[in-house]
Amino acid sequence: MSCHRGDRNGAPPRAATQLRVRGGERATADGRPQGFGGGFARTLLTTYALRTAAVLVFTTSAVGRRLGVLPRPVIAAGTAAGLVLLVVSSAVPRSELVLPAWALLVGLYVLRAARRTA
């Protein structure tokens, strides 16, 4: 005997189906709103992720500076990227693309430096 109580065609049980109620708002069969708190959670996680990315950029730039493995322009770009991620946060659209751009810059520098030594 199967634990799944859907119909023979594989449809989910009735309690898991979505209904449209109150002007198109999504709710489960028992009437609870489905998307409650989604915007708050997205804002909280985006802000936290961007602040964490700023700490990563600052830390990597500081380690690269102290070890002498990164040149001044890459360190300056890292400091600027960290400040953008820390201050701008999610207020500016596409600000989360600063971290991948900085990582691309560091990666290209590392590949170029490795090619010189080889």
C-alpha positions as CSV (number, residue, x, y, z in Angstrom):
1,M,0.0,0.0,0.0
2,S,1.3,3.4,-1.0
3,C,1.6,6.4,1.3
4,H,0.7,8.7,-1.6
5,R,-3.0,9.5,-1.5
6,G,-3.2,11.2,-4.9
7,D,-5.3,9.9,-7.8
8,R,-4.0,7.2,-10.1
9,N,-2.7,9.7,-12.6
10,G,-0.2,11.0,-10.1
11,A,-2.0,14.3,-9.2
12,P,-1.1,15.6,-5.7
13,P,-3.5,15.2,-2.8
14,R,-6.2,17.8,-2.5
15,A,-4.7,19.6,0.5
16,A,-1.6,20.5,-1.5
17,T,-3.4,22.0,-4.5
18,Q,-3.5,25.8,-4.9
19,L,-6.7,27.8,-5.0
20,R,-7.2,31.3,-6.3
21,V,-9.0,33.4,-3.7
22,R,-9.5,37.0,-2.8
23,G,-8.6,38.8,-6.0
24,G,-6.1,36.3,-7.4
25,E,-4.1,35.8,-4.2
26,R,-2.7,32.3,-4.0
27,A,-3.7,30.1,-1.0
28,T,-3.6,26.5,-0.1
29,A,-6.8,24.4,0.2
30,D,-7.1,25.2,3.9
31,G,-7.2,28.9,3.1
32,R,-3.7,30.0,4.3
33,P,-2.0,32.5,2.1
34,Q,0.9,30.8,0.3
35,G,3.3,33.8,-0.3
36,F,3.1,35.4,3.1
37,G,6.4,36.9,4.1
38,G,8.1,36.2,0.8
39,G,9.1,39.8,0.1
40,F,10.5,40.2,3.6
41,A,12.5,37.0,3.4
42,R,13.9,37.9,0.0
43,T,15.0,41.4,1.2
44,L,16.5,40.0,4.4
45,L,18.5,37.3,2.6
46,T,19.6,39.7,-0.2
47,T,20.9,42.2,2.2
48,Y,22.7,39.6,4.3
49,A,24.2,38.0,1.2
50,L,25.5,41.3,-0.1
51,R,27.1,42.2,3.2
52,T,28.7,38.8,3.4
53,A,30.0,39.3,-0.1
54,A,31.5,42.6,1.0
55,V,33.3,40.9,3.8
56,L,34.7,38.3,1.4
57,V,36.0,41.0,-0.9
58,F,37.6,43.0,1.9
59,T,39.2,40.0,3.4
60,T,40.6,38.7,0.1
61,S,41.9,42.1,-0.8
62,A,43.6,42.5,2.6
63,V,45.2,39.0,2.4
64,G,46.4,39.7,-1.1
65,R,47.9,43.0,0.0
66,R,49.7,41.6,3.0
67,L,51.1,38.6,1.1
68,G,52.0,40.8,-1.8
69,V,50.3,38.6,-4.4
70,L,47.9,41.2,-5.7
71,P,48.9,44.5,-7.3
72,R,47.6,47.8,-6.1
73,P,44.9,48.3,-8.9
74,V,43.3,44.9,-8.0
75,I,43.4,45.8,-4.3
76,A,41.8,49.2,-5.0
77,A,39.2,47.5,-7.2
78,G,38.5,45.1,-4.3
79,T,38.2,47.9,-1.8
80,A,35.8,49.8,-4.1
81,A,33.8,46.7,-4.8
82,G,33.5,45.9,-1.1
83,L,32.3,49.5,-0.4
84,V,29.7,49.2,-3.1
85,L,28.5,45.9,-1.8
86,L,28.4,47.2,1.8
87,V,26.9,50.6,1.2
88,V,24.7,50.3,-1.8
89,S,23.3,46.9,-0.8
90,S,20.1,45.9,-2.6
91,A,18.9,49.5,-3.2
92,V,20.5,49.6,-6.7
93,P,19.4,47.0,-9.2
94,R,22.1,44.6,-10.3
95,S,24.4,45.6,-7.5
96,E,24.9,41.9,-6.8
97,L,26.9,41.6,-10.0
98,V,29.8,43.5,-8.4
99,L,31.1,40.4,-6.7
100,P,31.3,38.2,-9.9
101,A,32.9,41.1,-11.8
102,W,35.5,41.5,-9.0
103,A,36.1,37.7,-9.0
104,L,36.6,37.7,-12.7
105,L,39.1,40.5,-12.4
106,V,41.1,38.6,-9.7
107,G,40.8,35.3,-11.7
108,L,42.1,37.0,-14.9
109,Y,45.0,38.5,-12.9
110,V,45.9,35.1,-11.4
111,L,45.8,33.4,-14.8
112,R,47.9,36.1,-16.4
113,A,50.5,35.9,-13.5
114,A,50.6,32.1,-13.8
115,R,51.2,32.4,-17.6
116,R,54.1,34.7,-17.0
117,T,55.8,32.4,-14.6
118,A,55.3,29.3,-16.7
